[in-house]
């Protein structure tokens, strides 16, 4: 059987010694798309769009710091604890979505305190473009030929020739398209199901349940990313997804039982 061969250069273009990577372009696109989406939300709800400039800074710092620390501490702690200065070497790669999610939540809590905004109101609305952010980031992983799936013989398998010549599950595509569908679903609920969208915590809880259910399931066909020995049947990504899943379920139940 002939399989599709993926051999894209992760460098989009370069100017002398300056190289611009596809991952960086897609990461920036993800953040700017989220900012535009939140401008639409703020306009729709009659809020001051100028507040978003500060939120943008908080979120970017939360994503980068959280994702980097998450990668270093969850996926290769022995190496980074032995070489702590390497934690700052973001250009060498290594960002964990679970850490990025936790970083954004903390950043929004700090932002909400400063501007006296309801924390759950913020989480419910920022959760929607965050799903779109996940779509772009996983497409960036595809451009880098990373976050690989396990070898398989399914007809849609892809050979990542920059890594090896085994046909593999396109795990990046499984996740990215799932996140895009989640983004569209959350947008639909926000726009048309006011009785649900108005319940504080529901959209954020649903976001957590859907996103981390996808992450948990895709981990079964994904190559392990943790650099240390792991005696548990679940992967590190699955273990980290469980708390987010439980929080999501609890938030949905609480918001539905609470008076609107």
PATORKOL-781185 format. One line per 10 residues: number of its first residue (from 0); for each residue x, y, z of C-alpha. Coordinates in steps of 0.02 Angstrom, whole numbers. Each point is the difference from the previous one (the first is absolute). Layout:
<rs>
NUM = X:Y:Z ~ ...
</rs>
This chain:
<rs>
0 = 0:0:0 ~ 63:173:-44 ~ -13:131:137 ~ 6:188:-5 ~ 176:61:38 ~ 18:158:104 ~ 167:87:-23 ~ -37:186:23 ~ 145:110:56 ~ -50:72:170
10 = 85:164:-51 ~ -124:106:-98 ~ 131:127:-58 ~ 160:83:58 ~ 90:167:-10 ~ 185:-33:15 ~ 24:-81:170 ~ -180:37:54 ~ -116:-148:-25 ~ -189:7:11
20 = -83:-166:42 ~ -173:-57:-51 ~ -34:-40:183 ~ 35:179:50 ~ -113:67:-138 ~ -143:-114:52 ~ 28:38:185 ~ -11:187:-36 ~ -153:-29:-110 ~ -82:-95:143
30 = 25:143:123 ~ -55:136:-121 ~ -154:-101:-50 ~ -46:-17:183 ~ 21:187:24 ~ -115:38:-147 ~ -129:-123:66 ~ 2:81:171 ~ -23:171:-81 ~ -159:-67:-78
40 = -56:-68:169 ~ 34:164:89 ~ -91:98:-135 ~ -147:-120:7 ~ -14:20:189 ~ 31:187:2 ~ 166:-4:91 ~ 150:114:-24 ~ 113:-78:-133 ~ 149:97:69
50 = 3:-122:147 ~ 54:-135:-122 ~ 172:75:-28 ~ 47:-38:180 ~ -85:-170:-6 ~ 101:-43:-155 ~ 164:30:93 ~ -58:-103:151 ~ -54:-146:-109 ~ 157:-6:-108
60 = 112:-1:154 ~ -111:-131:83 ~ 5:-114:-153 ~ 187:9:-30 ~ 56:-11:182 ~ -128:-133:46 ~ 30:-107:-155 ~ 190:8:21 ~ -3:-43:185 ~ -126:-138:-34
70 = 114:-79:-129 ~ 155:12:110 ~ -80:-63:161 ~ -123:-130:-69 ~ 91:-74:-149 ~ 187:9:38 ~ 25:58:181 ~ 164:-91:29 ~ 88:91:-143 ~ -69:173:37
80 = 28:-11:188 ~ 181:-46:-39 ~ 13:142:-128 ~ -118:136:66 ~ 62:133:-121 ~ -66:-108:-143 ~ -176:37:63 ~ 19:173:-78 ~ 55:-70:-170 ~ -175:9:-76
90 = 75:10:-176 ~ 58:-181:18 ~ -181:-57:4 ~ -106:-81:134 ~ -171:69:48 ~ -133:-100:93 ~ -183:39:-31 ~ -51:-49:178 ~ 125:123:72 ~ -56:133:-124
100 = -181:-26:53 ~ 43:18:184 ~ 104:155:-40 ~ -146:82:-90 ~ -119:-36:144 ~ 120:80:124 ~ 29:148:-117 ~ -188:29:-17 ~ -23:-9:188 ~ 132:135:24
110 = -75:103:-142 ~ -175:-17:71 ~ 57:56:172 ~ 86:153:-71 ~ -148:55:-106 ~ -135:-64:120 ~ -76:-121:-127 ~ -95:-160:41 ~ 124:-144:-15 ~ -124:-128:-69
120 = -68:127:-123 ~ 176:19:-68 ~ 34:-187:-6 ~ -163:-37:-91 ~ 42:121:-139 ~ 187:-25:-17 ~ -28:-189:-8 ~ -81:15:-171 ~ 148:75:-97 ~ 118:-109:103
130 = -70:-151:-94 ~ 44:90:-162 ~ 173:33:72 ~ 20:-188:22 ~ -42:-29:-183 ~ 139:117:-59 ~ 129:-67:122 ~ -28:-181:-51 ~ 16:52:-182 ~ 165:78:50
140 = 52:-168:74 ~ -43:-79:-169 ~ 115:125:-86 ~ 140:-51:119 ~ -33:-187:-23 ~ -22:-18:188 ~ -132:-69:121 ~ 2:-158:-105 ~ -127:-140:0 ~ 46:-183:16
150 = 41:-106:-154 ~ -156:-64:-87 ~ -62:-72:-165 ~ -162:101:-13 ~ -24:72:-176 ~ 16:181:60 ~ 166:-29:89 ~ 139:125:-34 ~ 188:-30:-15 ~ 96:140:87
160 = 159:-23:-100 ~ 97:129:103 ~ -18:-122:147 ~ -9:-176:-74 ~ -85:-99:-138 ~ -138:-80:103 ~ -181:40:-46 ~ -78:79:155 ~ -165:64:66 ~ -10:188:-38
170 = -33:37:183 ~ 25:186:-27 ~ -143:2:-126 ~ -114:-102:113 ~ 22:129:137 ~ 0:157:-106 ~ -162:-39:-93 ~ -82:-57:162 ~ 45:167:80 ~ -69:94:-150
180 = -166:-93:18 ~ -2:40:187 ~ 29:184:-40 ~ -147:1:-122 ~ -112:-90:126 ~ 42:119:142 ~ -29:150:-115 ~ -169:-72:-51 ~ -52:-21:182 ~ 62:174:46
190 = -96:81:-144 ~ -163:-99:1 ~ -23:-86:169 ~ -11:148:118 ~ -77:-105:139 ~ 159:-105:6 ~ 128:134:-44 ~ -64:113:139 ~ 35:-131:134 ~ 169:45:72
200 = 126:-140:-18 ~ -98:-104:-125 ~ 96:45:-158 ~ 167:-15:87 ~ -50:-166:77 ~ -59:-67:-169 ~ 162:62:-78 ~ 104:-97:128 ~ -102:-159:-22 ~ 7:2:-190
210 = 181:55:-21 ~ 73:-121:126 ~ -110:-144:-54 ~ 75:20:-174 ~ 174:15:74 ~ -26:-155:110 ~ -61:-106:-147 ~ 132:57:-126 ~ 137:-42:125 ~ -38:-185:-30
220 = 68:11:-177 ~ 135:129:35 ~ 184:-35:33 ~ 46:33:182 ~ 79:170:26 ~ 64:-14:179 ~ 187:-29:4 ~ -2:-97:164 ~ -53:-177:42 ~ -187:-19:27
230 = -69:-156:84 ~ -183:54:-7 ~ -110:-59:-144 ~ -56:178:-36 ~ 113:125:-86 ~ 55:162:83 ~ -119:95:-113 ~ -146:-109:56 ~ 43:18:184 ~ 8:188:-18
240 = -167:1:-94 ~ -98:-87:138 ~ -2:147:124 ~ -57:120:-136 ~ -137:-123:-51 ~ -63:-16:178 ~ 1:189:25 ~ -98:20:-162 ~ -133:-125:51 ~ -15:80:172
250 = -18:175:-76 ~ -136:-58:-121 ~ -100:-85:138 ~ 20:149:115 ~ -52:126:-133 ~ -154:-100:-51 ~ -57:-24:180 ~ 33:181:48 ~ -139:125:-32 ~ 31:96:-160
</rs>
